[in-house]
Structures are given as C-alpha cells and as structure tokens.
Amino acid sequence: MTSFTRRGFVASASTVLASSVVGLKPSFSQSNYPNRPITLICPWGAGGGTDATARIIGQVMEQKLGQPVNVVNRTGGNGVVGHAAISSAAPDGYTIGLLTVEIAMMHWQGMTELTPRSYTPLALMNVDAPAIQVKADSPYKNIKELADAIKAAPPGKLKASGTGQGGIWHLALVGWLQSLGLQPNHVAWVPSNGAAPGMQDLAAGGIDIVPCSLPEARPMIDAGRAKSLAILAPERNPQFPNVPTLDEQMGPHKSVGVWRGIAGPKGLPADVQDKLVAVLKEVYDSKEYKEFMSGRGFGIKWAEKAEFGQFMDESDRQMGEAMKAAGLAKA
C-alpha cells in the first residue's frame, strides 16, 4: 500500500490572531488553489467498486489539475471511519472524499451521528440500481412470475441474500416487498459478506433470490449459473440490454440503490467548491471515466452541489423509511 503524508493547512499567526479577535474561523479561500497534492479519502477497502471508482476519479483529476491526487483507503466501522475522516478534515479543499450510500444509512442504525448534511456536497458521480437474480434453472421466467410465487408462499419459505442485515440490498428487497403489499420479512434474509458470496449461495441452491447490482451479479450470469429477471430502475442498463426493468413488467417502482459522490467537509469556501465542481465535471465527461465505468457495468449520473445535496436528502429519507419498516432503525 502506498504511504502518504497528509499536509494540513497552516494559517499565519496574524490570521489566527485577527480571527480570534473578531470571533471568526480563519479563511481558507485561495486564489491559486490547488498548489499542492490533494487527498481523496475512500471509506472502503482496496479492490472493491468504491475503491475503483475513487481511483479513476483521482487519476483523471490529476491530469486536469496538474497536482497529485492521492487516494487513501480509510476503512473500519462499516464505513464510519472513512466518512468521519472526510467530515473532520480541514475545509481547505486539500482533503475531500467519496461519499457512499451508507452515509444515508449509518445514523439510522445508531452507528454514527454523521448524516449527508455533515458535508459540503460537490458532485454525484455514480448510481447503480439493484436487480433481482434467481438461479439459472429457476422456474420463474420473469419478475411477475417470481412476485406471484412470493405472494403465494408462506412467510419465510423463500430466502434471499446479498449483504449483511440492514445493508443496501436488503433494504432494496424490503422496498420491493412493501410495494407488493407484503411484510418486510415475508422473504427471509440470510446475511452474507456481500453480493459475491450471496450469488455463490444462489448458484448452489442455498437461497432463492439475490437483489444486487448487475455488475456484481455478472460473473454468475456469464457462467450460466444465474439469471436476472429485472433491474429496479426507470431505464435498462446499456451494458445489460436484455434485462428488462421492473417498470416495464409491473409498473412504476421507486427503489434504493448504491450511489457514490464527491464531497468535502462543511465550510468549504465557495471558490474552492467551484474549482472542484468544474474539474469533477471534466472527469465525468472524460472518455477515460466513461469507458472505465461502462466497461464494468457501473452506472453514471451527474448532479452538482445543491442538486447532489437534495439527492442525498431523498436517499436519507428512503433509507429511514425502509429501515423503520424492517425494524432495523434505532430509536
């Protein structure tokens, strides 16, 4: 793992003195930003989808800014450690981070007091909707047949997996079950360490359903051991054109999915925000970013500043409703 040195902002003695006199924090506004390396915090481990997304963003940012962008994995606490590191950084633009959907989930579980409002939102970069996978030789030919089978089955007979209890894909299933008029636990949830082991268990016949993103399901689908019945999104994924949407087969449905976006600590100066948003838009529009993401089947979606903040607020609301319905939210 590459080591790094995090350089903090050092205000001059006169600035600190003047700020203390008027009771204000020192200003971090900089006309020549950036003039030294930037740290991009990734709250999840090396090798995963979030890490890969952070690294392609950092790589293209370096090209555009002419300054190193060092991706640093700050893992632990199911995402709490890394998200806390982004929030607590100096608001000077030299430490930013990749927020993930878990920031709209962790506080509902009582894991942290951090919420999407704990940051300066800069740009939404990626959204991946859940899809519903079953075993390749499953009798269900489409999502409606599976829905009818779920309704007809006694509670707990059918089993699903793909993440831990209360994880994003569990909540996606809860939302779908509720839209069918069923209780959140009508399909029993079997916790796993992620979509990959969940898909392996599906192929082996240990469970019946895996709700996860299509890129995560792809290895088992390509191996002919699983099939996807629907993607819970308004539009088909261009990398998986043969997988129909739930909307096409059963009507409109709102679903929770994974998302990733760049943010900084609260108090980031407006001029620094504008510079970062501009370069992130260049990253988003670049051939390198689009080819990297599409090659892995990752969805891309752009929203900047206030719009990204509103997107996170809506995600937070949806997560809270789903967790409360499933009995997973702390009082």
HUQUI-V604057 format. One record per run of one state. SS is the DSSP state (a for helix, b for strand, c for the rest). FROM is the first residue (numbers start at 1). TO is the last residue. If there is no record, write none. Layout:
SS/FROM/TO ; SS/FROM/TO
This chain:
c/1/12 ; a/13/22 ; c/23/37 ; b/38/42 ; c/43/48 ; a/49/65 ; c/66/68 ; b/69/73 ; c/74/76 ; a/77/87 ; c/88/94 ; b/95/100 ; a/101/104 ; c/105/115 ; a/116/118 ; b/119/128 ; c/129/129 ; b/130/135 ; c/136/142 ; a/143/152 ; c/153/158 ; b/159/161 ; c/162/167 ; a/168/179 ; c/180/187 ; b/188/189 ; c/190/194 ; a/195/204 ; c/205/208 ; b/209/213 ; a/214/222 ; c/223/225 ; b/226/231 ; c/232/237 ; a/238/240 ; c/241/244 ; b/245/245 ; a/246/250 ; c/251/257 ; b/258/265 ; c/266/269 ; a/270/285 ; c/286/286 ; a/287/295 ; c/296/299 ; b/300/304 ; c/305/305 ; a/306/325 ; c/326/331
